[in-house]
Amino acid sequence: MVKIIKAGWRDYSKVKALLLKTIDYDFDIFSNYDGNILLDMMAKRCFKIVDSNKIIGLIVKYDFKREILFIPFETNVSFNEIIKELQDNFLGGYRIEFYYRNIEILKKLIHECNIKLLKDYKLMIIDLSKFKSINRLTNLNNLRIRTMIINKEEDKRVILQNSIFGENVKRKALSLEEVKSEERKKEFISDLCFFLTYNEEDIGYGQIIKSSEGYYLINFGVIPEYRGQGNGKFFLNEILTKAKEYGIKELFLKVENDNTRAVNLYYNMGFEEIINAATILI
């Protein structure tokens, strides 16, 4: 039977060695731990997952953030069993952020455990060296892509993005101050902010930023009344073409798993799934 027991000083060397051994996290479910195990042990935040006196995983509990990390050391650790053990031994209201490799895993977790799903998305990638632009369709002659004019069209971007993502209750409304603050960050690329225009009306927005992990497509979308007509596919094709011309070799994006239309579009254009990520509340 699996038990969760507070880790002590005697466990430090063993736990540290296990963390180093499993740094690639080749598991179906895992949390990304990049903390300092010595400091976390000193703060009494670490709990070992034990099965028959063998340490098979680690729990790190941050009370000030109400957050729990799950770090398995063996592939046979049952995450569902850990969740039930946590529910029995900790107060509620803790978030667990984790990565997972199969949608069915999350469905089973939600079905078997009394939890609330706060966030669920997939990380995708496209190799732009293999990307080939699709032919422009003749019935889309009035559709074009243009680069946003920085320090002039921020108001237009705010209105457009709020129209695109207004139906998403998980996403708060964008403000002009947030856009201007974003433009001052080193991740921002002024040449890679785009509007989709139809008959001189801006109907879509999307941009590419550069983080420490690589280039990301973010804030991509078309306003509701122009969806389902091939406009999103045209827009994405043009952005990918611009990205390739810019010299970007790999492009990442994050998309919510319940946004099936967007997920299917990304697959159709050549993106591949890397992994899924979720946040639950116990």
ABEGO torsion letter per residue (X at the ends): XBBBBBBBAAAAAAAAAAAAAAAAGBBABBBBBABBAAAAAAAGABBBBBBGGBBABBBBBBAAAGBBBBBBABAABBAAAAAAAAAAABBBGBBBBBBBABAAAAAAAAAABBBBBABBBBBBBBBAAABBBBBBBAAAAABBBBBBBBGAAAAAAAAAAAAAAAABAABBBBBAAAAAAAAABAABBAAABBBBBBGGBBABBBBBBBBAAEBBBBGBEBBAAABGAGAAAAAAAAAAAAAAAAGBABBBBBBBAABAAAAAAAAAAGBBBABBBBBBBX
